[in-house]
Amino acid sequence: MNMEEVIRIDDLSYAYPDGQRALSGINLTVRRGESLAIIGPNGAGKSTLLLHLNGILRSDGRVKVFSEPVTEKNLKNVRRRIGLVFQNPDDQLFSATVFDDVAFGPMNLGYSEAEVRQAVSGALEKVGMSGFENRSSHHLSLGERKRIAIATILSMSPEVMVLDEPTSNLDPKGKWLLIGLLRRLPVTRLIATHDLERVAALCHRVVILDGGRIVADDTAAQILNDTSLLEAHGLSRPAGLKSTSASVIPLRD
Amino acid sequence: MTLLSKTMKHSFLDRYSDRDSFVHRLDPRTKLVAVFLFILAVGLTSPAMWPVFAIYFVIIASLIIFSRVPVLYVFKRSLVIIPFVLLIAIFIPFFKHGEAVGSYNLWIWKVSVSYHGLQVLVTILIKSWLSILSLILLTSTTKITDLLRGLEQLRLPGVMVMVLSFMYRYIFILVDEVMRMKQARDSRNFGGGRLRQLKTIGNMAGTLFIRSYERGERVYDAMLSRGFDGQSRTLHHLSFGLSDLFFGISFGVVVVFTCTFNFLH
């Protein structure tokens, strides 16, 4: 397995404009091919951390992506290689048709017309939404919109996908469908979530974020079975989890 | 989902735009230019030129019939403009100088209605009505997405097209939010006086504004995440057909002829 460092965060701290501390002393390294879950109670700073990964929030070089610090100059490149999917699909589906939304990324990257069309149909196929090109996003169900939102990032062929609460508000079937979709993508994955049951099926490694600090960073098996640790940070061990660690981690498929 | 959002899902801005007629099949740019020309010609018509207005009415009515859009629907929608026009123009007959049709004594003032003023009022009503008929025809025969592409290719600044596109996209979401707020308010409403109700509506409007503003920030972050750098780019290129040429020429000829006729009188 390639041990290239894809993301490296060194002692990152961040305070909101009103002075409130959001992140303190974050140290995190993610390697290519890893599947990492960032869990923690509400208000822990998960979304704020994710926004640093593609330069929406600046970090003065403390965040390095593919061994280069995130600066003004390489933003476009960073955003192509690291795709960020937000929690609310309506915030990302802002065009009049599905095609326009999924094509937005490739067009900004300067693809030719033929390349854009190919990228769009490829991305829609990967999320199982082929044929939806001319539909308007407000006519789609939540599950469909979440999948299109993922397609809008996939069309740029990212190497890393960062997802903020991808399964929130979905019914159980929708959640499993989405996890299945994510498992099939050959990318490095970072997922901020509350959904511990799905984390077990998707991620090797789990990081707990609480009060803006990383309080635990270990394999999923270790963390998800540590009930006292979970409860200490406002989480609970998922009911559907089997108790042995062998069933928690999927082997790389 | 609320009941209204279910009805809103059937797009209300460009209803009937998915039907088929020769008007529907015209390039959106042709229709945009034609509507602009029509409104310009109507606007330039001198007051009380009734035959000229009649010709314009025949033009637009026949196009409406050809487009197979329900006439009653177009008619009902066009009535929307009347209150606004009346609000502004109702005072004209009282202030225009000229031969008086009648006068009234309102306390100590003598108020008179002039014949010329009445003519101007009716002219304004007719011009507004004709203009809005043409706009309704435009939106009923062209999908909003095609309309936006047409505007873009007619060199409307990219930023403006983007703003219109967002407006179309998010108006449904805003309506949904208003409906949800209304339901929540009604669930906690014990009646109360006018003032209290107005205060609640004021709060709702303020909250809606803040939520929309913050959504705008999130949408911007999403755009940045997909490589947005301030430049709007386009892909689909519209192309003219033979019917555009045919329609364009005949429409242009009729309108210019009528306009000249107006000026020669």
HADDOCK unambig.tbl for C-alpha pairs under 7 A between the chains (distance, minus, plus):
assign (segid A and resid 54 and name CA) (segid B and resid 225 and name CA) 6.96 0.50 0.50
assign (segid A and resid 56 and name CA) (segid B and resid 221 and name CA) 6.82 0.50 0.50
assign (segid A and resid 76 and name CA) (segid B and resid 227 and name CA) 5.46 0.50 0.50
assign (segid A and resid 79 and name CA) (segid B and resid 225 and name CA) 5.65 0.50 0.50
assign (segid A and resid 79 and name CA) (segid B and resid 226 and name CA) 6.39 0.50 0.50
assign (segid A and resid 79 and name CA) (segid B and resid 227 and name CA) 6.06 0.50 0.50
assign (segid A and resid 80 and name CA) (segid B and resid 227 and name CA) 6.89 0.50 0.50
assign (segid A and resid 83 and name CA) (segid B and resid 225 and name CA) 6.94 0.50 0.50
assign (segid A and resid 84 and name CA) (segid B and resid 225 and name CA) 6.30 0.50 0.50
assign (segid A and resid 91 and name CA) (segid B and resid 215 and name CA) 6.80 0.50 0.50
assign (segid A and resid 91 and name CA) (segid B and resid 218 and name CA) 6.06 0.50 0.50
assign (segid A and resid 91 and name CA) (segid B and resid 219 and name CA) 4.86 0.50 0.50
assign (segid A and resid 91 and name CA) (segid B and resid 222 and name CA) 6.85 0.50 0.50
assign (segid A and resid 92 and name CA) (segid B and resid 219 and name CA) 6.03 0.50 0.50
assign (segid A and resid 92 and name CA) (segid B and resid 222 and name CA) 5.45 0.50 0.50
assign (segid A and resid 94 and name CA) (segid B and resid 166 and name CA) 6.31 0.50 0.50
assign (segid A and resid 94 and name CA) (segid B and resid 169 and name CA) 6.33 0.50 0.50
assign (segid A and resid 95 and name CA) (segid B and resid 165 and name CA) 6.61 0.50 0.50
assign (segid A and resid 95 and name CA) (segid B and resid 166 and name CA) 6.69 0.50 0.50
assign (segid A and resid 95 and name CA) (segid B and resid 169 and name CA) 6.47 0.50 0.50
assign (segid A and resid 96 and name CA) (segid B and resid 145 and name CA) 6.43 0.50 0.50
assign (segid A and resid 96 and name CA) (segid B and resid 165 and name CA) 6.28 0.50 0.50
assign (segid A and resid 96 and name CA) (segid B and resid 169 and name CA) 5.70 0.50 0.50
assign (segid A and resid 105 and name CA) (segid B and resid 226 and name CA) 4.68 0.50 0.50
assign (segid A and resid 105 and name CA) (segid B and resid 227 and name CA) 6.11 0.50 0.50
assign (segid A and resid 107 and name CA) (segid B and resid 233 and name CA) 6.66 0.50 0.50
assign (segid A and resid 108 and name CA) (segid B and resid 227 and name CA) 5.58 0.50 0.50
assign (segid A and resid 108 and name CA) (segid B and resid 228 and name CA) 5.89 0.50 0.50
assign (segid A and resid 109 and name CA) (segid B and resid 227 and name CA) 6.61 0.50 0.50
assign (segid A and resid 113 and name CA) (segid B and resid 235 and name CA) 6.50 0.50 0.50
assign (segid A and resid 139 and name CA) (segid B and resid 9 and name CA) 6.18 0.50 0.50
